Amino acid sequence: MRTGIIRLAAASALLALPLASATAHDFKVGNLELKHPWSAKAPTVAPVLGGYLVIVNTGTEADRLVGGTTPAAERLELHESSLADGVVRMRPAKQGIEIPAGGAVSLQPGGAHIMLVGPKERPPEGGKFKATLQFEKAGPVEVEFVVQAKAPQPAAPDDHGGHAKP
């Protein structure tokens, strides 16, 4: 009987590992959930790196991503992109990036994103680097960006990834 209980406990622990690792790359501060921060693998001569993630606001008040810091670059900036006359233009998001109450914002290539200017590190694919993101109301939160070769695939329809705005 005792051996059976030990085996059952061990099996339960092993089954829980994939669940833990699946959510281990999400972060939370206040009413904000920061999902899968990532950065594209960059060439060694790239003067900037991009940072991307989805920010979900489960609260009843809007919040705003206003900046951040990272030891991986000289500075961290928030940028927004727009398409005008067939040309994509990127500019600093001087007012930060609003995360609406009960909504989500997807920071992604070609849209609003985090720009790491003057990279000091260039982790290889699968590597990681830390950053502290600063929110107007929720305050600071330390996150870890994972370096990937390309953008992650869209979430399955039954996943909560569908909450993000394009």
C-alpha positions in Angstrom: 0.0 0.0 0.0 2.7 2.4 1.0 4.7 1.7 -2.2 1.6 2.3 -4.3 1.1 5.7 -2.6 4.7 6.7 -3.2 4.5 5.6 -6.9 1.2 7.6 -7.3 2.8 10.7 -5.7 5.9 10.4 -8.0 3.7 9.9 -11.1 1.6 12.9 -10.1 4.7 15.0 -9.7 6.0 14.0 -13.2 2.7 14.7 -14.8 2.7 18.2 -13.3 6.1 19.1 -14.8 4.9 19.9 -18.3 2.2 22.2 -16.8 4.7 24.0 -14.7 7.1 24.5 -17.5 4.4 25.6 -19.9 3.5 28.5 -17.6 7.0 29.2 -16.2 7.6 31.8 -18.9 4.7 34.1 -17.9 5.1 36.9 -15.4 2.6 38.8 -13.3 2.5 42.2 -11.6 -0.7 43.6 -10.1 -3.5 42.9 -12.5 -1.2 42.5 -15.4 -0.1 39.1 -16.9 2.9 39.2 -19.2 2.9 36.3 -21.5 6.0 34.7 -23.2 8.5 37.6 -23.5 10.8 36.8 -26.5 13.3 38.3 -28.8 14.4 37.4 -32.3 17.9 36.0 -32.8 19.9 38.9 -34.2 23.0 39.2 -36.3 26.1 40.1 -34.4 26.2 43.6 -36.1 22.6 44.5 -35.4 22.5 47.9 -33.5 19.1 47.1 -31.9 17.1 44.1 -30.7 13.4 43.8 -30.5 11.4 42.6 -27.5 7.9 41.1 -27.8 5.2 39.8 -25.5 1.5 39.9 -24.8 0.3 41.9 -21.8 -3.2 41.0 -20.4 -4.9 43.4 -18.0 -7.4 41.5 -15.8 -8.2 44.6 -13.8 -10.9 47.3 -14.1 -8.5 50.2 -14.7 -6.2 50.7 -17.7 -2.5 50.7 -17.1 0.4 51.8 -19.2 3.9 50.4 -20.0 6.1 53.4 -19.6 9.6 52.1 -19.9 12.2 49.7 -18.5 15.8 48.8 -18.1 18.0 45.8 -19.0 21.6 44.9 -18.5 21.5 43.4 -22.0 21.5 46.8 -23.8 22.5 50.4 -23.4 18.8 51.4 -23.1 15.3 50.0 -23.4 12.8 52.1 -25.5 9.1 51.6 -26.3 8.3 51.9 -30.0 5.2 51.9 -32.1 4.9 51.2 -35.8 2.5 52.6 -38.3 1.8 52.1 -42.0 1.5 55.2 -44.1 1.5 55.2 -48.0 2.9 51.6 -48.0 5.8 52.5 -45.7 6.2 51.2 -42.2 7.4 53.9 -39.8 8.7 53.3 -36.4 8.8 56.0 -33.7 9.2 56.1 -29.9 6.0 55.7 -27.9 6.5 58.9 -25.8 3.3 58.3 -23.9 4.1 54.6 -23.3 1.8 51.8 -24.4 -1.7 51.6 -22.9 -3.1 48.3 -21.7 -6.9 48.7 -21.5 -8.9 47.5 -18.6 -10.1 43.9 -19.3 -8.0 43.9 -22.5 -4.7 42.9 -23.9 -1.9 44.3 -26.0 0.4 42.3 -28.2 3.9 43.7 -28.6 5.0 42.1 -31.9 7.2 42.6 -34.9 5.7 45.3 -37.2 3.6 46.8 -34.3 4.2 48.2 -30.9 7.3 46.7 -29.4 10.3 47.0 -27.0 13.5 48.2 -28.6 16.8 47.3 -27.0 19.3 49.9 -28.2 23.0 49.2 -28.2 22.9 45.5 -27.3 25.6 44.5 -24.8 24.7 40.8 -25.1 23.5 38.7 -28.0 22.3 35.5 -26.6 22.1 32.5 -29.0 18.8 30.9 -29.9 17.3 29.4 -26.7 19.3 31.9 -24.6 17.7 34.4 -22.2 18.2 37.9 -20.9 16.5 39.8 -18.2 14.7 43.1 -18.2 12.7 45.1 -15.8 9.5 46.6 -17.3 7.9 49.6 -15.6 4.2 50.1 -15.5 2.5 53.4 -14.5 0.2 51.7 -11.9 1.4 48.2 -11.4 5.0 49.3 -11.0 8.1 47.3 -12.0 8.3 43.7 -12.9 11.4 41.6 -13.8 10.9 39.4 -16.9 13.1 37.1 -18.9 13.1 37.2 -22.6 13.8 34.0 -24.6 15.7 34.3 -27.8 14.0 32.6 -30.7 14.7 32.2 -34.4 11.3 33.5 -35.4 8.0 34.6 -34.0 6.0 32.0 -32.0 3.0 30.5 -33.7 -0.4 31.9 -32.9 -2.2 30.2 -30.0 -4.7 27.5 -30.6 -8.4 28.7 -30.6 -9.0 27.0 -27.2 -6.0 28.7 -25.7 -6.3 32.1 -24.0 -3.9 33.6 -26.5 -6.9 34.7 -28.5 -7.5 37.6 -26.0 -4.6 39.6 -27.5 -5.4 42.5 -29.9 -3.5 42.2 -33.2 
